[in-house]
Amino acid sequence: MGEAPMYLATLTLLATSGEGETAVQVLEAIGGAAAVTWTGKVLLGRALPYAGEGSSSWAGPSLDSAHHSFPSGHASSAFALATVLAGQYPKWAAAWYVIASGVAVSLVYEGYHWPTDVIAGAVVGHLAGRAVVEGRPWLSFRWDF
């Protein structure tokens, strides 16, 4: 659920069903979340669980993909999408967040990320989604939940 084909299918469905504005908001939120997420990954250099270095291994700036654990990009994208959809379709907000949470939990369960990676990714994605839904410049979000 947290992979690009799912997001492309969602965008296609939105765009072809007359929800082009929502599709654009999804792209903006995921793009903003991705920029912050990838910056964090490269600058912090936290080892992924399968690297075998432990959860306290932070290499600092690194281009090595084995040190791109924090924050989780899949979680940030899932929560960016969920937040935009919750803003546009509030009746289904709980469902969107349950799905995004499922993506995050599965990343930990499958050993792809540490719990703090997905929590940080969820926060980044949620803030990106809120900024877009509220029509604010991405970096001027409020820190209230």
ZARO-126210 format. One record per atom (N, C-alpha, C): residue in three letters; x, y, z. Coordinates in steps of 0.2 Angstrom, whole numbers, plus 5000, padded with zeros to 4 digits. Layout:
alaXYZ
...
//
This chain:
met500449945000
met500050005000
met500450065000
gly501050065003
gly501450125003
gly501950134997
glu501850104992
glu502250114986
glu502050154981
ala502450184976
ala502250224971
ala501650204967
pro501550144965
pro500950124961
pro500350144964
met500250134971
met499650154975
met499550224974
tyr500050264975
tyr499950334974
tyr499750354967
leu500050324962
leu499850344956
leu499150324954
ala498950264957
ala498250244956
ala497750294959
thr497950314965
thr497550364969
thr497450424965
leu498050454962
leu498050514958
leu497650504952
thr497750454949
thr497350444943
thr496550434944
leu496450404949
leu495750404951
leu495450474953
leu495750504957
leu495550574958
leu495550624952
ala496050614948
ala496050664942
ala495450644937
thr495350584936
thr494850564931
thr494150564934
ser494050574941
ser493350574943
ser493150654945
gly493550694942
gly493350764943
gly493650794949
glu494150764953
glu494450794959
glu495150814958
gly495250844952
gly495950874950
gly496250914956
glu495850954959
glu496150994964
glu496450954970
thr496050904972
thr496350854977
thr496950824975
ala496950804968
ala497550764966
ala498150814966
val498050874964
val498650924965
val498850934972
gln498350934977
gln498550944984
gln498950874986
val498750824984
val499150754986
val499850764983
leu499950784977
leu500550794974
leu500950844978
glu500650894980
glu501050954984
glu501250924991
ala500750884994
ala500950865001
ala501450805001
ile501450764996
ile501950704995
ile502550734993
gly502550784989
gly503250814987
gly503550854992
gly503150894996
gly503450925002
gly503750885007
ala503350825009
ala503550775013
ala504150745011
ala504250725005
ala504750695002
ala505450735002
ala505350795001
ala505950845001
ala506250845009
val505750855014
val506050855020
val506250785022
thr505950735020
thr506150665022
thr506850645019
trp506950655013
trp507550645010
trp508150685013
thr507950745014
thr508550785017
thr508750755024
gly508250735028
gly508350705034
gly508750645034
lys508550605029
lys508950535028
lys509650545026
val509750595022
val510450605020
val510850635025
leu510650685029
leu510950725034
leu511050685040
leu510650645042
leu510650605048
leu510950535048
gly510850505042
gly511250445041
gly511050385046
arg510450375048
arg510350325053
arg510250255049
ala510650205052
ala510650135049
ala509950105049
leu509750075043
leu509150035043
leu509249975047
pro508649945050
pro508749885054
pro509149825051
tyr509049815044
tyr509349755041
tyr510149765040
ala510349835041
ala511049845041
ala511449815047
gly511149795052
gly511449755058
gly511849805062
glu511749865062
glu512149915066
glu511749935072
gly511149915073
gly510749935079
gly510450005078
ser509950015082
ser509550075081
ser509850145083
ser510450135087
ser510850195089
ser511350215084
ser511350185078
ser511950195073
ser511650255069
trp512050315070
trp511850375066
trp512550395063
ala512650385056
ala513250395053
ala513350475051
gly512850515052
gly512950585050
gly512850585042
pro513050635039
pro512850645032
pro513150585028
ser512650555024
ser512850485021
ser512450485014
leu512750455009
leu512350445003
leu512250365002
asp512450325007
asp512350255008
asp511650245009
ser511250205005
ser510550195006
ser510450155012
ala510950115015
ala510850075021
ala510850125027
his511050185026
his510950235031
his510450285030
his509850265027
his509350315025
his508750285029
ser508750275035
ser508150255039
ser507650305042
phe507950365044
phe507650415048
phe507550475044
pro506950505043
pro506350475044
pro506050435038
ser505550395040
ser505250345035
ser504950385029
gly505150375023
gly504850405017
gly504150375016
his504050305017
his503450275016
his502950305020
ala503150315027
ala502650335032
ala502450405030
ser502950445028
ser502850515027
ser502350525021
ser502450485016
ser501950485010
ser501250465012
ala501250415016
ala500650385018
ala500250435022
phe500550465026
phe500150515031
phe500050585027
ala500450605022
ala500350655018
ala499650645014
leu499650585011
leu499050565007
leu498450565012
ala498450535017
ala497950525022
ala497650595024
thr498150635026
thr497950705028
thr497550745023
val497850745017
val497450775012
val496750745011
leu496750675010
leu496050645009
leu495650665015
ala495850665021
ala495450675027
ala495250745027
gly495650795024
gly495350865024
gly494850875018
gln494850835013
gln494450835008
gln493750795009
tyr493850735012
tyr493350695013
tyr493350675021
pro493150725025
pro493150715032
pro492750655035
lys492250635031
lys491850575034
lys492250515034
trp492750515030
trp493150455029
trp493850465033
ala493950515037
ala494550525040
ala494850475044
ala494450435048
ala494750385052
ala495050325047
ala494650315042
ala494850265037
ala495550275034
trp495650345032
trp496250365029
trp496850355034
tyr496750375040
tyr497250365045
tyr497450295047
val496850255047
val497050185048
val497450155043
ile497250165037
ile497650145031
ile498450165032
ala498550235033
ala499150255034
ala499550225040
ser499250215045
ser499550185051
ser499650115049
gly499250075045
gly499450015043
gly500150005039
val500150055035
val500850065031
val501450065036
ala501350115041
ala501850125045
ala502050065050
val501550035052
val501649975057
val501949925053
ser501749915046
ser502049855042
ser502749865041
leu502949935041
leu503649945039
leu504149925045
val503849935051
val504249905057
val504149835058
tyr503549805057
tyr503449735057
tyr503949695053
glu503949715046
glu504349685041
glu505149695042
gly505349745047
gly506049755048
gly506349805044
tyr505949845040
tyr506249895036
tyr506449965040
his506049975045
his506150035049
his506150025056
trp506450075060
trp506350075067
trp505750115069
pro505450095075
pro504750135076
pro504850205076
thr505450235078
thr505450305078
thr505550335071
asp505750295066
asp505750315059
asp505050335057
val504650285058
val503950295056
val503550345059
ile503750355066
ile503350405069
ile503550475066
ala504250485065
ala504450545062
ala504150555055
gly504150505051
gly503850505045
gly503150525045
ala502750495050
ala502050515050
ala501950585052
val502350615056
val502350685058
val502450725052
val503050715049
val503150755043
val502650755038
gly502350695036
gly501850685031
gly501150725034
his501050715040
his500450745042
his500450825042
leu501050855044
leu501150925044
leu501150945036
ala501450905032
ala501450925025
ala500750925022
gly500350875024
gly499650875022
gly499250935024
arg499350945031
arg498951005034
arg499151065031
ala499751075029
ala499951145026
ala499651155019
val499551095016
val499251105009
val498551115009
val498151075014
val497451075014
val497251145017
glu497651175021
glu497451235024
glu497751295020
gly498051275014
gly498251335009
gly498751375012
arg499251345016
arg499751385018
arg500451365015
pro500851415014
pro501551395012
pro501851335016
trp502151285013
trp502351225017
trp502751235023
leu503151285023
leu503651295029
leu503351345034
ser502651365033
ser502451405038
ser501851375042
phe501951305043
phe501351265046
phe501451285054
arg500851265057
arg500751275064
arg500951205067
trp501251205073
trp501451145076
trp500951115081
asp500251135080
asp499751105084
asp499451045080
phe499250995084
phe498950945081
phe498150945083
//
